[in-house]
Amino acid sequence: MKKNASGHPPVRPMTRRDFLWLTSASLAGLTVGCAIDPVTGRKQLMLVSEDQEIQIDKQRSPHQFSADYGPSQDQALNSYVSQVGKKLVPHTHRPRMPYSFRVVNATYINAYAFPGGSIATTRGILLRLDNEAELAGLLGHELGHVNARHTAEQLSKSQVSSLVVGGVQAVVGATYSQYSDLTGQLGMLGAGLLLASYSRDNEREADELGNRYMVRAGYNTSGFVGLMEMLNSLSKSNDSSAALLFSTHPMSRERYDTALRNERSAYQNTARYPLWRERYMDNTARLRAMKGAIESMEEGESLMGKKQYTQAESHFKQALKQAPRDYAGLALMAKCQLAREKYSQAERYAEQAKRVYPGESQGYHLSGFAKLRQKKYSAAYREFESCDRVLPGNSSIIFFKGFCKEGMGRREDAASAYQKYLRVDQRSNNAKYAYKRLMEWGYIKSE
């Protein structure tokens, strides 16, 4: 095949019919069938196999963890949470799933699970717990969702085949998105975009399973009561940092009352089991030492969502004064500066974030976007290349690399990138821009 001067194959003109085919083409591959519910033992309609659950998890969970500023760099804390989670696994209904547990750097209050068993807790929710038994209850609840196959069940009911076959864009979209205008411009995932939104019945079942798993692992059921008490109080407080938690995990007084009832009946014999409060406090000491910084970040994010960027910047400055090398704080400040169109300052904070956490992709993405806004096209392209190496699979990077090539005057390379981008996105503003450019340059022909 002949190549052009840039070393790439020539870009074939795309007709309008080609483009319409791309926008309407659907992915196939689901097989209708029955499976045995691992919890109830009853037959259930299940269109998603266990292998597909694991595939979805592998493809999408890294992007959610990155949206939450990556796994914590406090390896001791990660190891502790993982140990507690793994202590519960032998008592689950699906002990052979590839479970993993980590703390993510996000400051909002939440914990979540992907269908293949990848489970995360945020720093924000760990600060709300009082003992290890409460942590076990929290992780047990998320294990309950995995074991009852709640996400797979939702996908099967909706029959959205494109969510489980190659090129997955999202699992189940949550209704809450932090400062969605900015994340849309950046081509970044908002917190919670890939998380399943559970029903109240799902929550009841996950509670029952989580409570069962933790007591079987030797924890006092009072830990589960304490967890439900904390969540119940939080749901009444209208705390914005818990908005995503309750949009994906609906809370009710009934859940707390059920935990109390079980403490007095089914699990009353666990009163002699430990709560391990001192052990929890010892292992979260470094996290709790920066509670003030995390709370400042939480407040700053809330203000960002209201587009009160000047006030948000003040909170991020306060957080970074206490924790100057905190990756989430630096990335949040970079986003705040981008929202205020202070691109050189945004670049400075993004560069610091990269140095603090070179193995996490957001720093490169933010730096690339800040450079792009300053028309530093070659430098921005290198940042997007690095971002793609660290975490492949974000389709917006294809567009931004094409935009950089356009800015560098390399139209053929830009057109190639835009055509590639339109194969995965035809609806966003970026897609409209790419389509318009290809039309103007003659790569899409009217019929």
FENSULNOR-V157813 format. One record per residue. N is the residue number from 1. D_CENTER is the distance of its C-alpha to the mean C-alpha in Angstrom with 1 decimal. Layout:
BEGIN
N,D_CENTER  N,D_CENTER
END
This chain:
BEGIN
1,41.1  2,42.1  3,39.7  4,39.7  5,40.4  6,36.8  7,36.9  8,34.7  9,36.1  10,37.3  11,35.0  12,36.5  13,36.9  14,34.7  15,36.6  16,35.3  17,35.6  18,33.3  19,30.7  20,31.1  21,30.8  22,27.5  23,26.2  24,27.6  25,27.1  26,25.0  27,23.8  28,25.7  29,25.5  30,24.9  31,27.8  32,28.8  33,29.8  34,30.0  35,28.4  36,29.3  37,26.9  38,26.3  39,26.7  40,29.6  41,31.3  42,31.9  43,31.4  44,28.6  45,27.7  46,24.8  47,23.9  48,21.1  49,22.4  50,21.1  51,20.9  52,18.7  53,16.3  54,16.1  55,15.9  56,13.0  57,11.2  58,12.5  59,11.7  60,8.1  61,6.5  62,7.5  63,5.8  64,2.1  65,4.8  66,6.5  67,5.0  68,5.8  69,9.0  70,9.2  71,11.0  72,13.9  73,17.0  74,19.1  75,19.9  76,22.1  77,19.6  78,17.1  79,20.2  80,21.3  81,18.3  82,18.4  83,22.1  84,21.8  85,19.3  86,21.6  87,24.5  88,23.4  89,22.7  90,26.4  91,26.8  92,24.3  93,25.4  94,23.5  95,24.1  96,23.9  97,20.3  98,18.6  99,16.8  100,15.0  101,14.0  102,12.6  103,12.2  104,9.5  105,11.1  106,9.7  107,12.8  108,12.0  109,13.0  110,10.8  111,10.4  112,8.9  113,9.9  114,9.6  115,13.2  116,14.5  117,14.2  118,11.2  119,10.8  120,9.3  121,11.0  122,10.6  123,13.8  124,14.6  125,15.2  126,17.1  127,19.5  128,20.3  129,21.4  130,25.0  131,25.6  132,24.4  133,25.3  134,22.8  135,20.1  136,21.5  137,21.4  138,17.7  139,16.8  140,19.5  141,18.1  142,14.8  143,17.2  144,19.1  145,16.5  146,16.4  147,20.1  148,20.9  149,18.8  150,17.5  151,14.8  152,17.6  153,20.0  154,18.2  155,18.0  156,21.6  157,22.9  158,21.5  159,22.6  160,20.1  161,21.1  162,19.2  163,15.8  164,17.1  165,19.4  166,19.0  167,17.0  168,14.2  169,12.3  170,10.1  171,10.6  172,11.3  173,10.6  174,10.4  175,13.3  176,12.1  177,10.9  178,11.8  179,14.8  180,14.1  181,17.3  182,16.4  183,13.0  184,15.0  185,17.7  186,15.6  187,14.1  188,10.6  189,7.5  190,7.6  191,5.5  192,5.2  193,6.5  194,5.8  195,6.8  196,10.5  197,12.9  198,15.7  199,19.3  200,21.7  201,23.3  202,20.1  203,19.7  204,23.4  205,23.2  206,20.2  207,22.2  208,25.3  209,23.8  210,22.0  211,25.2  212,27.2  213,25.2  214,25.4  215,29.1  216,29.9  217,28.4  218,30.8  219,29.1  220,30.8  221,29.5  222,30.0  223,26.6  224,25.1  225,27.3  226,26.2  227,22.5  228,23.5  229,25.8  230,23.2  231,20.8  232,23.9  233,25.0  234,21.7  235,21.6  236,25.0  237,24.4  238,22.2  239,20.1  240,17.7  241,15.2  242,15.0  243,14.7  244,11.2  245,12.3  246,15.4  247,14.2  248,12.4  249,14.9  250,18.3  251,20.6  252,24.4  253,27.5  254,28.3  255,25.5  256,27.0  257,30.5  258,29.8  259,28.6  260,31.8  261,33.9  262,32.6  263,33.3  264,36.9  265,37.5  266,35.5  267,34.2  268,37.0  269,38.1  270,34.9  271,36.3  272,37.7  273,34.4  274,32.7  275,29.9  276,29.6  277,29.1  278,30.7  279,28.6  280,25.4  281,26.8  282,27.9  283,24.6  284,22.7  285,25.5  286,24.0  287,20.8  288,23.2  289,25.3  290,22.8  291,22.1  292,23.8  293,21.7  294,18.4  295,20.1  296,21.2  297,17.7  298,16.6  299,19.7  300,19.2  301,15.9  302,17.7  303,20.5  304,18.4  305,17.3  306,21.1  307,21.9  308,24.0  309,23.3  310,26.4  311,25.8  312,22.2  313,23.6  314,26.0  315,23.4  316,21.5  317,24.9  318,25.7  319,22.5  320,23.3  321,26.9  322,26.0  323,23.3  324,24.2  325,22.2  326,18.8  327,16.2  328,13.9  329,17.2  330,18.4  331,15.4  332,15.6  333,19.3  334,19.0  335,17.1  336,19.7  337,22.5  338,21.2  339,21.2  340,24.7  341,25.7  342,26.7  343,25.6  344,27.6  345,26.2  346,22.6  347,23.6  348,25.1  349,22.1  350,19.8  351,22.5  352,22.5  353,18.7  354,19.4  355,22.3  356,20.5  357,17.6  358,18.9  359,16.6  360,13.4  361,13.0  362,12.4  363,15.9  364,17.5  365,15.8  366,16.9  367,20.2  368,20.8  369,20.3  370,22.6  371,25.1  372,25.0  373,25.9  374,28.7  375,29.9  376,29.5  377,28.7  378,29.5  379,27.5  380,24.5  381,24.8  382,24.8  383,21.6  384,19.8  385,21.5  386,20.1  387,16.6  388,17.0  389,18.7  390,16.0  391,13.2  392,14.9  393,13.8  394,12.8  395,15.7  396,16.2  397,17.4  398,20.3  399,21.3  400,21.3  401,23.3  402,25.7  403,26.0  404,26.9  405,29.4  406,30.9  407,31.3  408,33.0  409,35.4  410,34.4  411,34.3  412,34.5  413,31.4  414,29.6  415,30.8  416,29.6  417,26.1  418,26.2  419,27.5  420,24.8  421,22.2  422,23.9  423,23.6  424,19.9  425,19.9  426,22.9  427,21.9  428,20.2  429,22.4  430,21.9  431,23.1  432,26.1  433,26.9  434,26.9  435,29.0  436,31.4  437,31.9  438,32.6  439,35.1  440,36.8  441,37.1  442,38.5  443,35.9  444,35.4  445,38.9  446,40.0  447,41.9
END
